Each structure stands twice: as C-alpha cells, then as structure tokens.
C-alpha cells in the first residue's frame, strides 16, 4: 500500500497587469508581467477570442514603449504607447509583511 502525503506548497504568483485599448495602464511595478491584449498581432491565442503578448518587466525603474502592426490591414497603429515601470519594493530594499512594508537591513 502506497501512502501519499499532501503538502501545502505555496507557489509564488507573479503579478500581472493587463493593458488593452479600453484600459491603458500608465504605470506598473517592476517585476510585473505586462500582458497586452491584441487581436491582430503574432500573439498567444486563448481560444475565447482574446489574444495577448506577455512582456516580463525588469524590477528596475524604466519604461516600455510599444505599438501595433495590424497584419490583416498591413498598417501600423500610427502611434506609440508608453507604460512607466516603477522600481519594485524588492529593488528598493523593502519587503512586504502583512499589510505594512518593512525595510530590509
């Protein structure tokens, strides 16, 4: 008889921020996964009519600039979109504990 032990392993979830035309995120925290919803670009299809491109963001402060190429119409969007990346709490030397934030020595 084989006995299996069930463990409560916590998998760390990555924060995801979703950008789409009707929800144009301006600022995200570093280390977040920026998911850009699209409909006509080389992207990941979900099977429910939503396509997306994932961009892993660095933990450092910076920005991400992107545009769209509409393949069926063979045209560029004609403008760039910008998302600012704020340095993450880990990069700034802070770690979240419960509801507060503590500084790491």
N, C-alpha and C positions, 0 to 999 in steps of 0.2 A: 504494500500500500504506500503510495506516494503522498506526502503531505506538502502542500504549498503554503508559504507564508506570504500574506499580502502586506505590502509596505505602503506607507503613505509618502511616496516620493513626490516632492514638490518640484514641478518643472517650472523654471523661470519663464514667465511670459514676457515677450518683447512688446513694448508699447507700439501701437500702430496709429498713425494719423492719416486720415483719408482726405485727399484733395479731389474735388470734382468741380465741374463748371458752376454748379449751384451752391457750392461750399468751398470757396477758395481760401484755404488755410494760409495765413500770412506768416506765422511763427510756430516753430516746433522745438522741442527739447532735443538736444544732441543725443545720439544713440537710438533715437526713434526710427521706426521703419516708415518711410513716407510712401503711401500707396496712392498712385494716381489712377483714377478711373478714366478709361478711354473707350472709344467704340470702334475706332478705325485705324489703330496702330498695331505694330507687332507687339502683342501683349499676351497675358495669360487669360484664357477663357475660363469662365466659371461654370458654364452650362446653363446659367439662368439669365443670360443676356448681359452680364456685366463683365467687361474686360478690364484688366488692370496691369500696371507696371509697378514693381516694388523697387524702391531706392533706399538701401541702408544708409543712414546718415551717420557721420562721424560724431564723437562726443564733443569735439571742439566747436567753438563758435565759427560761423561762416554763413554761407547761403547756397541755395540750389536754384539754378535758372534752367527753365525748360520751355519747350514749345511743342506744337503738334504738327505732324505731317499727315494729312488726310489722304490715304492711299487711293481710295476709290475715285476721288476728285483730282488726284495728283496736284495738290496745292498745300502750301504751308499755312499755318494758322494766321501768320502775319503779325504776331506779337509774342513777346516772351512773358513768362510767368516767373515770379520770384518768391521763394519761401526762405525766410531767415531762420538760421539754426542757432539757438541759444546753447551755450555750454551746459552740459548736464551736471547734476548735483555731484556725481562721482568725480567728474573732471575738476570741479571747483573745490574738491576736498570735503564734501559733505555726504553723509549717508542718512537716508530717511529711516526713522524709528517710529513706528506707530503713526500718530498724526503729526508729530513735530519733526523737526530736522535737527540733527546733531552734527557738530563739526568733528571731523576725524583729526586726531593729533598726529 
